């Protein structure tokens, strides 16, 4: 007989339906002798460095998964998402599906796919630095400045171009279906190893998104910044930017580990979430 499956449950969002679902999932797992619940995190205070789960069950939407993988930091664990939000490209199991698939899950009949994460380092004009781990995207946004802005792009220290417009997005493949997609960027398969650079409302029509290798260093420079310009990391961390700030984005040393059960594929998710029902069928006359 296999050893019990060690699990951590994360249900931080305190909205009623997430709290209810978290309690239901906890009761369901507590009744199973083949499961060991190591922790239940409802307050964003769990120290993952002290735990060794085989699976982290995250309830909510993709935002909850983004928070969870960033909280794990340098010690990533496989995440299985239960979607209680809207789109859910990462959290693609409904609560009922989690229960129906659980015999497979508890028998380790799932695969773990490793996805690109990034390190974003903000260097201020005075030399001070701060770094953040992320999964989706880095956005430099004109935001509340209400001015067109300029962002200088370098790749591996080589000047590429200066983007003029409302901002710039540097996205991973996982993040390509988020802000980048709404700004006109391409959809990348989640297992690709690359970044997509997507301008936001560019002032020059010849400017288009660019896809390049994840093994390069991407540097954004802001020579002049209006008050209100922000650096936004995964839509959750917001940092004001100032003249002379520099942003470096590179592949992180760790990867995001996504647990996938049979019957759920990336293109299947795109088909369901984006309404890809195919071409209209016309009757022949």
C-alpha positions in Angstrom: 0.0 0.0 0.0 1.3 3.5 -0.9 2.2 6.0 1.8 -0.5 8.6 2.5 -0.3 11.6 0.1 1.0 14.7 2.0 -1.1 17.7 1.0 -1.2 21.4 1.9 -4.5 23.2 1.3 -4.5 26.9 0.4 -7.7 28.8 0.5 -6.8 32.4 1.3 -9.5 34.4 -0.4 -12.0 35.3 2.3 -15.0 35.7 0.0 -17.8 33.4 1.1 -17.8 30.9 -1.7 -14.0 30.3 -1.4 -14.3 29.9 2.4 -17.1 27.4 1.9 -15.2 25.4 -0.7 -12.1 25.4 1.4 -14.0 23.9 4.4 -15.7 21.3 2.1 -12.4 20.2 0.5 -10.8 20.0 4.0 -13.6 17.8 5.3 -13.4 15.6 2.2 -9.6 15.1 2.6 -9.8 14.6 6.4 -12.0 11.6 5.9 -9.5 9.8 3.7 -6.9 7.6 5.4 -4.7 7.8 2.3 -4.1 11.5 2.8 -2.0 13.5 5.2 -3.0 17.2 5.6 0.2 19.0 6.5 -1.3 22.4 6.8 -4.4 24.5 5.9 -3.5 28.1 4.9 -6.4 30.6 5.1 -4.4 33.6 6.1 -1.3 33.9 3.8 1.0 33.1 6.7 2.3 29.6 5.8 6.0 29.0 5.8 6.5 26.5 3.0 10.2 26.1 3.8 9.3 24.0 6.7 7.0 21.6 4.8 7.4 18.8 2.3 4.1 18.3 0.5 3.8 16.2 -2.6 0.8 18.4 -3.6 -0.4 21.9 -2.8 -4.2 22.2 -3.5 -5.0 25.9 -4.2 -8.6 27.1 -4.2 -9.6 30.2 -6.0 -8.6 31.5 -9.4 -5.3 31.9 -11.2 -4.5 34.9 -8.9 -4.5 32.5 -5.9 -2.0 30.3 -7.7 0.2 33.3 -8.5 0.3 34.2 -4.9 1.0 30.7 -3.8 3.9 30.0 -6.1 5.5 33.4 -5.2 5.0 32.6 -1.5 6.9 29.3 -1.9 9.9 31.3 -3.2 13.0 29.1 -3.8 11.3 25.9 -2.7 8.5 25.2 -5.2 6.1 22.3 -4.8 3.5 20.9 -7.3 0.3 22.9 -7.4 -3.2 21.6 -8.3 -5.7 24.3 -8.7 -9.4 24.2 -8.0 -11.0 26.9 -10.0 -13.5 29.1 -8.1 -12.9 32.1 -10.3 -13.8 32.9 -13.9 -11.3 31.9 -16.6 -8.8 29.7 -14.7 -6.1 28.8 -17.2 -4.0 27.4 -14.4 -6.8 26.4 -12.0 -8.7 24.3 -14.5 -10.4 21.7 -12.2 -13.9 22.4 -10.8 -14.5 21.3 -7.2 -16.6 18.4 -8.4 -13.9 17.3 -10.8 -11.3 17.4 -8.0 -13.5 15.0 -6.1 -14.2 12.7 -9.0 -10.5 12.6 -10.1 -9.2 12.1 -6.6 -8.8 8.3 -6.9 -6.2 9.1 -9.6 -4.7 11.9 -7.7 -4.1 10.0 -4.5 -2.5 7.2 -6.5 -0.1 9.7 -8.0 -1.6 9.3 -11.4 -0.9 12.9 -12.5 1.9 14.5 -14.2 3.9 17.6 -13.1 4.7 20.1 -15.8 7.5 22.6 -15.1 6.9 26.2 -16.3 9.1 29.2 -16.7 9.3 31.7 -13.9 11.2 35.0 -13.8 13.3 37.1 -11.5 12.6 40.9 -11.8 15.1 43.2 -10.3 14.4 46.9 -9.9 17.5 49.1 -9.7 16.8 52.7 -8.6 18.8 55.6 -9.9 20.6 55.8 -6.5 21.7 52.2 -6.8 19.3 50.5 -4.3 17.7 47.3 -5.5 14.8 45.0 -4.9 14.0 41.7 -6.5 10.7 39.8 -7.0 9.9 36.3 -8.2 7.0 36.0 -10.7 5.1 33.7 -13.0 2.9 35.8 -15.3 4.3 39.1 -16.4 6.2 42.3 -15.7 4.3 45.5 -16.7 5.6 49.0 -17.0 2.4 51.1 -17.1 1.8 54.8 -17.7 -1.2 54.2 -15.3 -2.3 57.4 -13.5 0.3 59.6 -15.2 -2.1 60.0 -18.2 1.0 60.6 -20.4 2.6 58.8 -23.2 5.8 57.2 -21.9 9.1 55.9 -23.3 10.6 52.6 -22.4 14.1 51.6 -23.7 14.6 47.9 -24.3 17.9 46.1 -24.2 18.3 42.3 -24.8 21.6 40.9 -23.5 22.9 44.5 -23.1 22.2 45.2 -26.8 19.9 48.2 -27.5 16.8 47.1 -29.3 14.4 50.0 -29.5 12.5 52.6 -27.6 8.8 51.9 -27.1 6.5 54.9 -27.0 3.0 54.4 -25.8 1.1 53.4 -22.6 3.6 50.9 -21.5 5.3 47.6 -22.0 4.6 44.0 -21.0 7.3 41.2 -20.7 5.4 38.0 -20.3 6.1 34.3 -19.8 4.2 31.7 -21.8 2.0 31.1 -18.8 1.3 34.8 -18.7 0.7 35.1 -22.4 -3.1 34.5 -21.9 -3.3 37.3 -19.4 -2.5 41.0 -19.8 -0.4 40.4 -22.9 -3.2 38.7 -24.7 -5.6 41.6 -24.0 -2.9 44.0 -25.4 -2.7 42.1 -28.7 0.1 39.7 -27.8 0.4 36.1 -29.1 -0.7 33.0 -27.2 2.4 30.9 -26.4 2.2 27.2 -25.4 2.8 27.1 -21.6 5.8 24.7 -21.9 7.8 27.0 -24.3 11.0 28.6 -22.9 10.7 32.2 -24.0 9.4 35.7 -23.2 7.0 37.8 -25.2 7.4 41.5 -25.3 4.1 43.3 -25.9 3.7 47.1 -26.2 0.6 48.6 -24.7 -1.1 51.0 -27.2 2.1 51.8 -29.1 2.3 55.2 -30.7 4.0 53.7 -33.8 1.9 51.2 -35.8 5.0 49.3 -37.0 5.7 48.2 -33.4 4.6 44.6 -32.8 5.1 42.0 -30.1 8.4 40.1 -30.1 9.1 36.6 -28.8 12.6 35.6 -27.7 14.5 33.1 -25.7 14.1 32.7 -21.9 17.9 32.5 -21.6 18.4 36.2 -22.4 18.6 39.2 -20.1 15.8 41.7 -20.7 16.5 45.3 -19.5 14.0 48.1 -19.5 15.3 51.7 -18.9 13.2 54.7 -18.1 15.1 57.9 -18.7 12.1 60.2 -17.9 9.1 59.2 -15.8 5.9 61.1 -15.0 4.3 60.7 -11.6 1.9 57.8 -11.6 4.0 55.4 -13.8 4.1 51.9 -12.1 6.0 48.6 -12.2 3.4 45.9 -11.8 4.4 42.3 -11.1 1.9 39.6 -11.8 -0.9 42.1 -11.3 -0.3 42.0 -7.5 2.8 43.9 -6.7 2.8 47.6 -7.6 5.9 49.8 -7.3 6.2 53.5 -8.4 8.9 54.3 -10.9 11.1 57.3 -11.2 13.6 58.9 -13.6 16.6 56.7 -14.2 15.2 53.4 -12.9 16.2 50.1 -14.5 14.3 46.8 -14.6 16.1 43.6 -15.3 14.1 40.4 -16.1 15.7 37.0 -16.4 14.8 33.3 -16.1 14.4 32.3 -12.4 16.4 29.5 -10.9 13.1 27.7 -10.0 10.2 26.6 -12.0 6.4 26.7 -11.4 5.2 23.1 -11.0 1.7 22.5 -12.3 0.0 19.1 -11.5 -2.2 18.0 -14.4 -4.7 15.1 -14.3 -5.6 13.0 -17.3 -8.2 14.6 -19.6 -7.1 18.2 -19.1 -4.7 19.6 -21.8 -3.6 23.1 -22.6 -5.4 23.2 -25.9 -8.5 21.8 -24.3 -8.4 24.6 -21.7 -8.0 27.2 -24.4 -10.9 25.7 -26.3 -13.2 25.8 -23.2 -12.1 29.1 -21.8 -11.8 31.2 -25.0 -14.8 29.7 -26.7 -12.9 28.2 -29.6 -15.9 26.3 -31.1 -14.4 26.3 -34.6 -15.6 27.9 -37.8 -19.4 28.5 -38.3 -21.1 25.6 -40.1 -23.2 26.7 -43.0 -25.9 24.6 -44.6 -25.4 23.6 -48.2 -28.2 24.7 -50.6 
